[in-house]
Amino acid sequence: MPTTPLAYEVIEDAVRVACRAPSYHNSQPWRWVAEPGCLRLYAEPDRLVSTDKSGRQALISCGAVLHHLRVVMAAAGWTSHVERCPDPDDRTLVASVEFTAATSATTAQRRCADAILLRRTDRLPFGPVPDWNASEALLRSAVGDVAAVDVLPDDARPVLAEASQFSEALRLYDSEYHAELDWWTSPFEVNDGIPHTSLVSAAEGDRVDVGRTFPITSHRERRMGIPEDRSRIVVLSALADTREDILRCGEALSAILLECTMAGLATCTLTHLTEVPTSREIVAALTGRQHPQALIRVGLVPALDDVPPPTPRRILSEVLEFHPGGTKHSV
């Protein structure tokens, strides 16, 4: 496949925007290496969260940043050709991407790229989606056949809420887990982790029945017009328990989040239910799928709500390096 040399600035701009992708605790466990004719994505071992011992959450995060990159490059007029998990002897190498010039970028592709900078994780309660059937069709179309998508019915909600509480209860005395949560939500000015502006107070959290319990903040109570969460809950499952399928699940997660953002819907990704074997089995039973990876709350928020500031990101020099084998003028 003939590839077209890219100006380094094109890759630099694309990686900068792609790294707005969501990641587990905003740990951003990725690193890009630009080589002549190729851009490689690595999972960065030094940034793996210790309670994610299997590296599954990091792989999902890498899938999200990979999809973000493809979206940005498409909007810039480039087609991405991805080889996933290309080296069985190097498990840190997640993907290799080559590029060819596209005929043109469509309006839809540009809108999708714009959604990257608009997307936020919203942990407050949501109102119901007015025309859910149409929204669900869009989400399924965005994912295609790379992962399984299930929408839990309302009568499954109490079981899921119990599973959510159970997963938290199982970790009540897990000091390592709570120490990590405290680390990633520290109030200090950093370029990763979850800032307090993105967390909720105890009263706000009580109105969301399915959600991870983070350290409590002292916000004034917001979104009082929504007394309880009325979101729909989407479950993403990998087609098989392989690294490539889990990576593709992360790409599907990115596709859903961006599709929702373009539709004016709020989202909150939930993985605490798939991190603990017992609660993961409950989710699997609700969907009939063997490999659930992430859940997403999808709903509507008041149009005049304050938009929270974007969560921090690592500086570009920390996540992108240019391989000495090439020049800095083209990739």
Steps between C-alpha positions, in 0.01 A plus 500: 500500500662829393495763772539874471764687703339727758634828630602457862270786597199301374586207728577736787162673473313171460663338804438811712126484429477119511642500852179666617373139502360367828711261705476310826524762778635731226830313529572544124701174477619550144802609300526575129817447295519658154721316253547549126173387342344379826360614834515244780289493815643346817344429837729667752578254783609774741149648487302182558278525806609232745144381567468440124736205526386336177550824305146469363396854588820639350431311178146641484648847554747443217213391276323828573805712414556296183145567382534868588813516283321336207218753534737797505698375203182436300389859563842617378461304175694181581395136509650294783607140441530327836677178592393408853729311741752449218783343701419200724844538662437863602176528696557872555464566125127551461471611138688618193330760281583602144326771300390569146347819368120493477304666221351748747366533852122497546299733719410203721867415550578857602206505743624180659849648548349816649312281750832388651555843654136527614471162671498484880447224757194608697446327836182691592150355448355508146151555369347247255583502129183611313531271196712214624428265209654745252797562729558128550502444124770768461715341770473153352589636158803685642636180659424264214618145551821566697331451839166395646258773610215432743258748655373386838123515547351701784407187695869402513592826670442386863723195445770717346477752785545217751800372305647851498464528878633147544814575297565801724436295814751237391765772485403672822814378679727487194760753612694480173189586297404795722856631509497505120166679488638763738811535283310544172256748656752706696427876501849592382556661161618215274466391137312175564245357742147618576464858628245582769299701246417165335387327821170516686389565856346231719149637442553509124640146501195375691285594199701270269428135576766353269836669543846470648553648846775762485638709789234749608518863393328806645314624192171675541230260388451533125235395247226501765234479229596135444419322828629161381706368214285411200780401264502199272788263566694358208728200549798445272630145481804364319430233240773279650745515788800603290717812511380607157132459591544700821688769306213514250260536793690817595460624142128425520482692828652805331253468210201496736623793709559716193169402340318597820687830519397587143140416591508732802490214752702474821704191584681339790716191451485240777752220541482424873234238423738310271808528724367259765429142386170464688342819365642429153317166506175679590541734201579202279182328617292812426633524144558134418857597395813339641739796485346831621765773507331835569163655573392846389226712652333705225251776566392859459608797711350851522605718209614782728713282727850627569754312290783368722855583395686230307700254705879544483722327246871421486713731290570389145871431555404237760273303268659541156856432394659504160707196420865582423476295181318779320501873464274741680362634174284206403363169626 
